[in-house]
Amino acid sequence: MIFDLHVHTIVASTCSNIDPVECVEAAIARGLDGICVTEHDSLEGGRALKQIAADYPRLTVLEGMEVSSREGHLLVYGFDREIKGSPPARDVIEVVRSAGGIVIPAHPWRAPFGWYSGSLEKPLEDTDFPELFSVIEKYNGLSSPEQNRSADEYCAKTSASGTGGSDAHVASDIGCCVTVFEDEITDERSLVEALLSGRFRAEMRDSYHQLWSV
């Protein structure tokens, strides 16, 4: 199954211009099996799109959230409460994992909202980063090829798995980076289980390369 795990809409992300219906229709047009709506610090977008997607049985819509932690942006899946106030990443991880969810660092090499801003004296694999995360966002549609390459190299050097997500804020970007799952994803619980299993891979599609070749 092919999912875009990082999408923003106008429902709760002021930086996005994607209308909910437009989002669903664009995802279907790009051949996706599902999307996860990850508004900034909010679950409203996923909940709204789930209602709309009831009229589009071809597409599975899941709720997620991009939490602004003190250390960087975190993609949260399988957690049904909003997290506000830029808490420490360890606090986010603890509360989400205790509820059966999973936390994945978004665009780890993109300054200033990633985990690597260019000021670290040690590479991430020599910090507590590997201890905190067994899965990272490897391919992000708004990250440069160099930033995605750094994430790819990190996964190759460590045991971390990597996801793909467009980070779409305009409809044309939806599906430019995706996660391909070996197992069926039907809800947030099966998404978390699949991410923990490692039975998936990240892919960059032609639309990503076209975006960054302009």
PyMOL commands that set and color helices and strands:
alter all, ss='L'
color gray80, all
select helices_A, chain A and resi 20-29+44-53+89-98+124-126+129-132+145-157+171-173+188-197+206-212
alter helices_A, ss='H'
color red, helices_A
select strands_A, chain A and resi 2-7+34-37+60-68+73-77+102-105+135-140+161-165+177-181+200-204
alter strands_A, ss='S'
color yellow, strands_A
deselect
rebuild
show_as cartoon
